[in-house]
Amino acid sequence: MEMTFSRQFLDVAGILDYLVGALALIVSILITAAGAVVMNNPELAAEMPSTFGSCTVLIIGIAIAAGSIFTIFYGYLERAAAKDPAKIMPVWVLSLLSVILGAGSIIFDFVKHVDLADMNSSFISLAFSILIFIFANNTKKEAGK
């Protein structure tokens, strides 16, 4: 069976999620390692500003790692749905959730009076989430769900 454009888009999006997730995982490992090095070296820890503790760096690295692993898993789900439309529901639900959270984030930024120039990544992320939702919805209809 030939893949529709929606399924091809989901396949490419899955590959992009693999790449972004892998890069973020590498960055998170480096951040976590830096936090651990500083945490275990009192001389380095003493030179750090008090608002930028090594424990904070360690926690941020672990949080980025968790997000990276989720991104890689999401890419797997997208690619699985692209190959078999019957597996589209997890992607459909997660993409809908992503659209809702992305829109909420932009509304929250407007309420906080954040400059539009500082919101570029939020707009791009929301646009990508909307595209994934649209193509997941098309694939869902194709699967008859």
C-alpha positions in Angstrom: 0.0 0.0 0.0 1.3 3.4 -1.0 1.8 6.0 1.8 -0.4 9.1 1.7 1.2 12.5 2.1 -0.1 12.6 5.7 1.7 9.4 6.5 4.9 10.5 4.7 4.8 13.7 6.8 4.4 11.7 10.0 7.3 9.5 8.9 9.6 12.5 8.3 8.4 14.1 11.6 9.3 10.9 13.4 12.9 11.0 11.9 13.2 14.7 12.9 12.1 13.8 16.4 14.7 11.0 16.6 17.4 13.5 15.6 16.3 16.3 17.9 15.8 13.9 20.8 19.3 12.4 20.2 20.9 15.8 20.1 19.1 16.9 23.2 20.1 13.7 25.0 23.7 14.4 24.2 23.4 17.9 25.5 21.6 16.7 28.7 24.4 14.1 29.3 27.0 16.9 29.0 25.0 19.2 31.3 24.4 16.4 33.9 28.1 15.5 33.8 29.1 19.2 34.3 26.7 19.4 37.3 28.1 16.3 38.8 31.7 17.4 38.3 31.0 20.8 40.0 29.0 19.1 42.7 31.9 16.8 43.6 34.5 19.5 43.5 34.2 22.0 46.4 36.7 24.4 44.8 34.6 24.7 41.7 31.4 24.9 43.6 32.8 27.8 45.7 33.4 29.8 42.5 29.9 29.4 41.2 27.4 32.2 41.7 25.0 31.3 44.6 22.0 31.5 42.2 23.6 28.9 39.9 24.2 25.9 42.1 25.6 22.7 40.8 22.6 20.8 42.0 20.4 23.0 39.8 22.6 22.2 36.8 22.3 18.5 37.6 18.5 18.7 37.9 18.2 20.6 34.6 20.3 18.0 32.9 18.1 15.2 34.1 15.0 17.1 33.1 16.3 17.6 29.6 17.3 13.9 29.4 13.7 12.9 30.3 12.3 15.2 27.6 14.8 13.9 25.1 13.8 10.3 25.8 10.1 11.3 25.4 10.9 13.0 22.1 12.6 9.9 20.8 9.6 7.8 21.9 7.2 10.2 20.2 9.3 9.9 17.0 8.9 6.1 17.3 5.1 6.5 17.7 4.9 8.8 14.6 6.9 6.4 12.5 4.8 3.4 13.6 1.6 5.3 12.8 3.0 6.2 9.4 3.7 2.5 8.6 0.4 1.3 10.1 -2.5 3.8 10.3 -4.2 1.6 12.9 -1.6 2.8 15.4 -2.4 6.5 15.0 -4.4 7.1 18.3 -1.4 7.7 20.6 0.1 10.2 18.1 -3.3 11.9 17.6 -3.8 12.3 21.4 -0.3 13.5 22.1 -0.4 16.0 19.1 -3.8 17.3 20.3 -2.3 17.7 23.8 0.7 19.5 22.3 -1.5 21.9 20.4 -3.4 22.8 23.6 -0.3 23.2 25.7 1.4 25.2 22.9 -1.5 27.6 22.6 -1.7 27.9 26.4 2.0 28.8 26.5 1.5 31.5 23.9 -1.5 32.9 25.7 0.5 32.9 29.0 3.3 34.7 27.3 0.9 37.4 26.0 -0.5 37.8 29.5 3.1 38.3 30.8 3.7 40.9 28.0 6.6 38.9 26.5 8.0 40.4 23.3 6.8 38.8 20.1 10.5 38.4 19.1 11.1 36.3 22.1 8.2 34.0 21.3 9.4 32.8 17.9 10.2 29.3 19.1 6.7 29.0 20.7 5.1 30.0 17.4 7.2 27.5 15.4 6.6 24.7 17.9 2.8 25.4 17.9 2.8 25.4 14.0 4.6 22.1 13.9 2.2 20.6 16.5 -0.8 21.8 14.5 0.7 20.2 11.3 1.3 16.9 13.1 -2.3 17.0 14.5 -3.8 17.7 11.0 -1.8 14.9 9.4 -2.5 12.6 12.3 -6.2 13.4 12.0 -6.1 12.6 8.2 -4.4 9.3 9.0 -7.0 8.6 11.7 -9.7 9.1 9.1 -7.8 6.9 6.7 -7.7 4.2 9.3 -11.4 4.5 9.9 -11.1 5.4 13.6 
